Amino acid sequence: MTRRLVLDLRAQRPVWRVTPEVVAAVRGAVGADWDVVEIAAPISSDGDGGGGSPEAVAAARGAEIYLGFGLPPGVIDAGRESLRWAHTCTAGVGAVLEGLRGTGIVLTNSAGIHAEPIADWVLAAITHFARSFDVLVRAQAERRWAQGMFGDKSVRVRELARLRVGVFGMGGIGSAVARRALALGMRVVGVRRRPAAGGPPGVAWVGGPGDLGRLAAESDVLVIAAPRTSGTDGAVGRAVLERLPPGAIVINVSRGALLDSDALLELLDRQALRGAALDVFAVEPLPPEHPLWVHPRVLVSPHVSPVTDHFWEREATLILDNLQRYLAGSPLVNVVDKDAGY
């Protein structure tokens, strides 16, 4: 009997759309005994993914493997008896976990695949506020020579090597951020669910979720890079933000639900914080009337920190490695813990 693999990877956005070379590599990896069905309908790659086209649902009936962006409810229902392994090219999986509970489907995600470009974005965001590029951009738009503001210290400029960086979520993304910060001489501390796993060499300390307040108190830059789970929703609230030192920078590349944006805006308004660089929001797209759009101390980025020309190089390596493992009956990498939520 022919085994079936469904490729639902024709992303709507070209930067995430699967290449013919990757499709050919997948076909070659499984061999002639497999029916590889490539879905022509476009699929959303935003957030935790989407899709569920009639074509994908039909192909999932009787399929053994599904590779897509997210895992649509319709695909889960159609493949409930046959699917053994599903892989999502997203890192986040919160939107699909509820439908997976009670099934025997093993889910793998793309955690770590986006780490390098996101860490680059974080470093750029730190520099944006530490070196007051936001002031320069506004002055340029006004054709105003702002040299005096820097010379009379009305604008604060900080050296990167003197900054203390706190990373909430010392996983793949957080570790990539830590390595860059350490290389530039910054002091780095972290918090993660399993603190015994530690962080890259040079990190001063790694604590558990209960240490988030301590992390904030020791951070000139707070980087939110933890996965969204029931335990992290709203974790960076007013109590945590108020423990940040005066002039601190808040950066969120995780999910908007982890950060209390109302409390953040209040602290920014009273100039307790230097700025906030936000790539993710509780509601996306960010509503046009939201005050974050026009706040002079906020850098709004439309969930593009993972964008890179090299996504499919990394993603294909992960998929092909797991295909080899699956066919050999070996443990897969990046298996999602359905209870932990990532």
Stockholm file with secondary structure:
# STOCKHOLM 1.0

chainA/1-342         MTRRLVLDLRAQRPVWRVTPEVVAAVRGAVGADWDVVEIAAPISSDGDGGGGSPEAVAAARGAEIYLGFGLPPGVIDAGRESLRWAHTCTAGVGAVLEGLRGTGIVLTNSAGIHAEPIADWVLAAITHFARSFDVLVRAQAERRWAQGMFGDKSVRVRELARLRVGVFGMGGIGSAVARRALALGMRVVGVRRRPAAGGPPGVAWVGGPGDLGRLAAESDVLVIAAPRTSGTDGAVGRAVLERLPPGAIVINVSRGALLDSDALLELLDRQALRGAALDVFAVEPLPPEHPLWVHPRVLVSPHVSPVTDHFWEREATLILDNLQRYLAGSPLVNVVDKDAGY
#=GR chainA/1-342 SS CCEEEEEECCBSSGGGSCCHHHHHHHHHHHCTTEEEEECCSCBCCSTTCCCCCHHHHHHHTTCSEEEESSCCHHHHHHTTTTCCEEEESSSCCTTTHHHHTTSCCEEECCTTTTHHHHHHHHHHHHHHHHTTHHHHHHHHHTTCCCHHHHHTTSSCCCCGGGCEEEEECCSHHHHHHHHHHHHTTCEEEEECSSGGGCCSTTCSCEECGGGHHHHHHTCSEEEECCCCCTTTTTCBCHHHHTTSCTTEEEEECSCGGGBCHHHHHHHHHTTSEEEEEESCCSSSSCCTTCGGGGCTTEEECCSCTTCCTTHHHHHHHHHHHHHHHHHHTCCCSSBCCTTTTC
#=GC SS_cons         CCEEEEEECCBSSGGGSCCHHHHHHHHHHHCTTEEEEECCSCBCCSTTCCCCCHHHHHHHTTCSEEEESSCCHHHHHHTTTTCCEEEESSSCCTTTHHHHTTSCCEEECCTTTTHHHHHHHHHHHHHHHHTTHHHHHHHHHTTCCCHHHHHTTSSCCCCGGGCEEEEECCSHHHHHHHHHHHHTTCEEEEECSSGGGCCSTTCSCEECGGGHHHHHHTCSEEEECCCCCTTTTTCBCHHHHTTSCTTEEEEECSCGGGBCHHHHHHHHHTTSEEEEEESCCSSSSCCTTCGGGGCTTEEECCSCTTCCTTHHHHHHHHHHHHHHHHHHTCCCSSBCCTTTTC
//
